[in-house]
Amino acid sequence: MKLIINGITDSSYIDFENKLESNIKEDAKYFKLRDMTINYCQGCWDCWVKTPGKCVLKDDYESILSEVNASELITVITPILVGYESSLIKTFSDRIIPIIHPYIEIKHGEQHHVKRYESYPDYKLIVLKDEFTTDEDITAITELYERKMLNLKAKLIDVVCVEKGADLDHVINGI
């Protein structure tokens, strides 16, 4: 199964979203974050201590988190806003922390969390560019995701950059 996490914050890319939504395959679950109620991580760490592997916040994120480890691929879709991923994707990323242990191990001279589960899904990042997006923005967000994957025990298998108004068929077919 595949998860598609749409972190587009407004209707700026409505053509892309409409085409994407009409082409969702049977083996995929689609989450449009702006239509969901997802609270910010409270930093309580109960997901590590009181309810291991589960966030104590009761909101729509529960439906996403319950699917994460059952999936083989998570496709994250985000516009670049002020050189960074959308606030919706940032919240999604913050709330995924229950899938790893709080314990730390040293790998390649760096501290990283210990795996909670046997396997983890790969990630694909779709970056939506506008006229203000720079090459430095793309490099920064790619490096950010490469670092995130180290702690999430996952692989970033692809980064696809999409220009606003570009032909989207190849991108949507690849999801």
JOHU-V147367 format. One record per backbone hydrogen bond with DSSP energy under -0.5 kcal/mol. CO is the residue of the C=O (numbers start at 1). NH is the residue of the N-H. E is the energy in kcal/mol with one decimal. If there is no record, write none. Layout:
{{CO/NH/E} {CO/NH/E}}
This chain:
{{1/72/-3.3} {1/73/-1.0} {2/29/-2.7} {3/5/-0.5} {3/75/-3.1} {4/6/-0.7} {4/31/-2.9} {5/7/-0.8} {5/77/-2.9} {6/33/-2.0} {10/13/-0.5} {11/14/-1.5} {13/17/-2.4} {14/18/-2.9} {15/19/-2.3} {16/20/-2.7} {17/21/-3.1} {18/22/-1.7} {20/23/-1.5} {21/24/-0.7} {25/28/-1.6} {27/2/-2.6} {29/4/-2.8} {31/6/-3.1} {31/33/-0.9} {32/35/-1.9} {33/36/-1.9} {36/38/-0.8} {37/60/-2.2} {45/48/-1.7} {45/49/-1.6} {46/50/-0.6} {46/51/-3.1} {47/53/-2.3} {51/54/-2.8} {57/59/-0.9} {59/62/-1.4} {60/63/-1.0} {60/64/-0.6} {61/64/-0.8} {61/65/-2.8} {62/66/-2.1} {64/67/-1.8} {64/68/-0.9} {65/68/-0.6} {65/69/-0.6} {67/70/-0.6} {67/71/-0.6} {68/71/-1.3} {72/122/-2.4} {73/3/-2.9} {73/75/-0.5} {74/76/-0.6} {74/124/-2.4} {75/5/-3.3} {75/77/-0.5} {76/78/-0.5} {76/126/-3.3} {77/7/-2.7} {78/128/-2.6} {79/81/-0.7} {80/82/-0.5} {81/84/-1.2} {84/81/-3.2} {86/90/-2.2} {87/91/-2.2} {88/92/-2.2} {89/93/-2.8} {90/94/-2.5} {91/95/-2.1} {93/96/-0.9} {94/97/-1.0} {95/98/-0.6} {96/99/-2.0} {97/100/-1.7} {99/116/-0.8} {103/114/-2.0} {105/107/-0.6} {105/112/-2.7} {107/110/-1.8} {110/107/-2.9} {112/105/-3.0} {114/101/-2.7} {122/74/-2.7} {123/157/-2.7} {123/158/-0.8} {124/76/-2.9} {124/126/-0.5} {125/127/-0.6} {125/160/-3.0} {126/78/-2.6} {126/128/-0.5} {127/129/-0.7} {127/162/-3.1} {128/80/-1.7} {129/164/-1.1} {130/133/-1.5} {134/138/-1.7} {135/139/-2.5} {136/140/-2.6} {137/141/-2.5} {138/142/-2.2} {139/143/-2.5} {140/144/-2.4} {141/145/-2.2} {142/146/-2.2} {143/147/-2.1} {144/148/-2.4} {145/149/-2.3} {146/150/-0.9} {147/151/-1.1} {148/152/-2.0} {149/153/-0.6} {149/154/-2.0} {150/153/-0.6} {155/123/-3.3} {155/157/-0.9} {158/125/-2.7} {159/161/-0.5} {160/127/-3.0} {161/163/-0.5} {162/129/-3.4} {163/166/-2.1} {168/172/-2.7} {169/173/-2.7} {170/174/-0.9} {172/175/-1.2}}
